[in-house]
């Protein structure tokens, strides 16, 4: 049985992975947080396609997590991908899109 057959809803699984990654980030367990963000990203791309908003959210969480870990150049690349994805899906006035844009603005200063 594959992972996708065990998971009733891909969105729920992605949300659980992102929540767990956020908790590990808060505990400063950075390698595990990064592993979970990447797992959510890969799973989302496989199950929902690369242009799904959940993939954009995973990209944003990974990017922000890397920035918070002192890896701004790596984080910036993921945030740019997230901005492209989410702006296309949600529009340029969505709060999440605006949040990413403001963080990118700070990183490019």
C-alpha positions as CSV (number, residue, x, y, z in Angstrom):
1,X,0.0,0.0,0.0
2,X,1.4,3.4,-1.0
3,X,1.3,6.5,1.1
4,X,-1.3,8.1,-1.2
5,X,-3.6,5.1,-0.6
6,X,-3.2,5.5,3.2
7,X,-4.0,9.2,3.2
8,X,-7.7,10.0,2.9
9,X,-7.2,13.6,1.8
10,X,-4.0,15.0,0.4
11,X,-4.8,18.5,1.8
12,X,-5.2,17.2,5.3
13,X,-1.9,15.3,5.1
14,X,-0.1,18.4,3.8
15,X,-1.6,20.5,6.6
16,X,-0.5,18.0,9.2
17,X,3.1,17.9,7.8
18,X,3.3,21.7,7.7
19,X,2.0,22.0,11.3
20,X,4.5,19.4,12.5
21,X,7.3,21.2,10.7
22,X,6.3,24.5,12.3
23,X,6.4,22.8,15.8
24,X,9.8,21.4,15.1
25,X,11.0,24.9,13.9
26,X,9.7,26.4,17.2
27,X,11.6,23.7,19.1
28,X,14.7,24.6,17.0
29,X,14.8,21.0,15.6
30,X,15.7,22.5,12.2
31,X,16.7,19.4,10.3
32,X,13.4,17.6,11.1
33,X,11.4,20.8,10.3
34,X,13.1,21.1,6.9
35,X,12.6,17.4,6.2
36,X,8.8,17.8,7.0
37,X,8.5,20.9,4.8
38,X,10.2,19.1,1.9
39,X,8.0,16.1,2.4
40,X,4.9,18.3,2.3
41,X,6.2,20.0,-0.8
42,X,7.0,16.7,-2.6
43,X,3.7,15.1,-1.6
44,X,1.7,18.1,-2.7
45,X,3.4,18.2,-6.1
46,X,2.8,14.5,-6.6
47,X,-0.8,14.4,-5.4
48,X,-2.1,17.8,-6.4
49,X,0.2,19.1,-9.1
50,X,2.9,21.8,-8.9
51,X,0.5,24.6,-9.4
52,X,-1.9,23.9,-6.5
53,X,-2.2,26.5,-3.8
54,X,-1.2,24.0,-1.1
55,X,2.1,23.6,-2.9
56,X,2.5,27.4,-2.8
57,X,1.8,27.3,1.0
58,X,4.4,24.6,1.5
59,X,6.9,26.6,-0.5
60,X,6.2,29.7,1.6
61,X,6.5,27.8,4.9
62,X,9.8,26.2,3.8
63,X,11.2,29.6,2.5
64,X,10.3,31.4,5.7
65,X,11.7,28.6,7.8
66,X,15.0,28.8,6.0
67,X,15.1,32.5,6.4
68,X,14.5,32.2,10.2
69,X,17.3,29.7,10.3
70,X,19.7,32.2,8.9
71,X,19.6,30.9,5.3
72,X,18.1,33.9,3.5
73,X,19.3,33.1,0.0
74,X,17.8,29.6,0.0
75,X,14.7,30.8,1.7
76,X,14.3,33.7,-0.8
77,X,14.2,31.2,-3.7
78,X,11.4,29.2,-2.2
79,X,9.5,32.4,-1.3
80,X,9.7,33.6,-4.9
81,X,8.3,30.3,-6.1
82,X,5.5,30.6,-3.5
83,X,4.7,34.1,-4.6
84,X,4.4,33.0,-8.2
85,X,2.2,30.1,-7.3
86,X,-0.1,31.8,-4.9
87,X,-0.4,35.1,-6.8
88,X,-1.6,33.0,-9.8
89,X,-4.1,31.1,-7.7
90,X,-5.3,33.6,-5.1
91,X,-4.6,37.0,-6.7
92,X,-2.3,39.8,-5.7
93,X,-4.5,41.1,-2.9
94,X,-4.7,37.9,-0.9
95,X,-3.2,38.3,2.6
96,X,-0.8,35.3,2.2
97,X,0.5,36.8,-1.1
98,X,0.9,40.2,0.5
99,X,2.8,38.7,3.4
100,X,5.2,36.9,1.1
101,X,5.7,40.0,-1.0
102,X,6.5,42.1,2.1
103,X,9.0,39.4,3.3
104,X,10.7,39.3,-0.1
105,X,10.9,43.1,-0.1
106,X,12.8,42.9,3.2
107,X,15.1,40.2,1.9
108,X,16.0,42.2,-1.3
109,X,16.8,45.4,0.7
